[in-house]
Amino acid sequence: MDWRPPPKMPGSYWKIRRVGQVISAIFILSIFATAYFQNTYIHYPTRPEPADGKIVGVLIKGSVHYITHQEWLYTRWAFDTSIVSGVLIALILAVIYLRYGKDGFRRDLMK
């Protein structure tokens, strides 16, 4: 294996990489938020309770639990954020590979 010095990457590479890092952080936070919400809702009632406003049925770990509409919106927002940020991460990785080739993923550039 021959060693070659790291290429001088243009400023746009570092900007794309920084955007990718921010979106990756958002992805991880949204995954944790979704898991947190679902683990919280597992202790909620399995029958609707209109007096408490828990009327929206959600399938969590194989059983239906009822939550409020506002809680459903929070869960849906976290889940949608994780999907969108995951797609953006894939697009950024594709752009880095297509624009900079294999040099965009070299270990010595990760410092």
N, C-alpha and C positions, 0 to 999 in steps of 0.2 A: 504494500500500500504506500503510495507516494504521498508525501505531505506537500501541500501548497499553502501559501499564505492566504489569510482570509481576504476576500475581495472587498474593495471599498464600495459599500452599498450607498445608494443615493438617499437623500433626506426623505423621499417619499416612502422608502422601505420602512424607515423607523416610525413614520407616522402611521402607516398601515399596521405595523406591529403593535404600536401603542393602542390603537383603536381595538385591535384584536384582544389585547390584554384587558381592556376595560369591559368589553362585551363578555369575555370569559368570566370576569368577576360577577357581572350581572347574572350570567347563566347559573353560576354556582349558588349565588344568593337566592335566586328564584326557585331552584331545586330544593334548597333547605326550607324556604318559606312554604312551598307546597307540602313538603313532608311534615313540617310543623303543624300546618292547618289540619292535615288529615289525621295526624296523631292526636290532635286536640278533639276532633269531631268523633273519634271512635267511642268516646264516653257519652255522647249525646243520645237522646232518646231514639228508639227504633219505631216509634209511632208518632204521627204528627201531634204537635201541641200548639194549637192556634192561639191560646192565651199568651204564650211566650213568643209567638211569632215564628216558631220553628216548623215551617210547613214545606220547605224545599227538600226533597229527598235526594240524597247523594250516596252513591255506592262506594263504600270504603272498606277495603279488606274483606270483600265478600258479603257484606251485610249493608242494608240500607239504613242510614241515619238521617235524621231531619235537622236542618240548620235554618237560620234566618236568611232572608234574601241578601242582606248586606254581607254576611259571612260567605255566602255563595259567590258574591261579586269579588271579594278579596281572594278567594281560592281560585276562581277563574282567571283573575288578573295575573296571579303568580304563575299559574300553569301556562297561560298564553305567552307570558314573558319568557318562560323557559323555552318554549318552542321557537319563538321568533329569534331569540338570541342564539339558540343552537344552529338555526339555519344561517344566521349571519356569520357565525364562527366558521361554518363549512365554506361559505362563500369567500371569506377572507383567506382561509387556507388555500383555496383554489386560486385566488388572485395572486397570492405570494408564489405559489408553485408555477403558475403559468407565466408570470411576469419576470421572476428572478430565477426560476429553475431550481435545481437541487441546492444551489448555493444559499437560497433563502432559508433552508432548514439546517444549515451546518451548525455543529455544536459550538465551535469557537466564536460564532456570532452571538451566542446566547448570553454572553457576559455583560 
